[in-house]
């Protein structure tokens, strides 16, 4: 990053640095603003939660009690460096665990420190002859043809501070030996970097970064929006609890499953042809548009998107008589006992100069995610009304799924190259 970046506002600069990545980007961040003063992690790491996915208590909350996602995020995909038919050694497990523990000692577990988790793919577990740990990723709609992620592992890094996610990534890749005054070790002797995906979420960030393909040149993304499509998500009552997404029994009890998809956004029609009411109807429910329930990005909704019986119970009726159904309205149909089954941790992206969404979801089983996606597809509605398979069928026409991957996120005690066949 050159001196020409001096005129870029700090918020835009930090996001750009995360997208670029590497030692040069981190050095530019440190030169621009230094490293934030963040407390170290605990001396006794046993005080940390056993669940890797236990993030919620470490997030800040908005005025309605909704969890607020960390602003900067990286997905670091890794492949085991051993032979294709080899299984990890105990020494490699110890090296891996030392690297993760050094991150935990360097930064406190917090949105303004560092949150991270590591998950393993079906391809990784195949090394052990274990093909039934979790399903392989697949296309989840008749109209999509995604590439399927087969990397061995993915590390999800998140923080309100761009410098921290960059520094943690560099440490894991073996390019730093100190963080926040703590000696750290990396994973380069055990894993090879396979891919990295980056992004951001939070009020103002999408508007600051809308000069990309997929968004009209008119700069239509509202400044108050935390996501490119102009509305907030992650309402507390529309998110599964961490307890409900936790695996209850078996060799990985205490862990969870994670689905990671990369989605391209196509928002020209969304902003330049659709009216505000149409956007509200397609994102939430036609009733929300008719009654003016959504103000701005939707903060006025409080801790729920408001999917009552007048939305959930009227999906087919709205499709037949109004020719339109909402995304949230459909997705709510996948609830169990009136409770959501997935916990969303998604974020927007400008990877490759394209407007995108990295949809990260954790749930007890991959089947829970697949059922939610089936509800979102609304294929039955397309066959029995004027709603199309994608047109006026929620927000399907504005996105293309480019990649899908399934991962198992073990409890912390098993997070380092887990053996599914252990006694």
Secondary structure by P-SEA (a helix, b strand, c coil): cccccccccaaaaaaaaaaaccaaaaaaaaaacccccccccccccccccccccccccccccccccccccccbbbbbbbcccccccccccaaaaaaaaaaaaaaaaacccccccccbbbbbcccccccccccccccccccccccbbbbbbcccbbbbbbcccaaaaaaaaaaaaccccccccbbbbbcccccccccccccccccccccccccccccccccccccccccccccccccccccccccccccccccccccbbbbbbbbbbbcccccccccaaaaaaaaccaaaaaacccccccccccccccccccccccaaaaaaccccccaaaaaacccccccccbbbbccccccccccccbbbbbcccaaaaaaaaaaaaaaaaaacccccccccccccccccccbbbbbbbcccccccccccccc
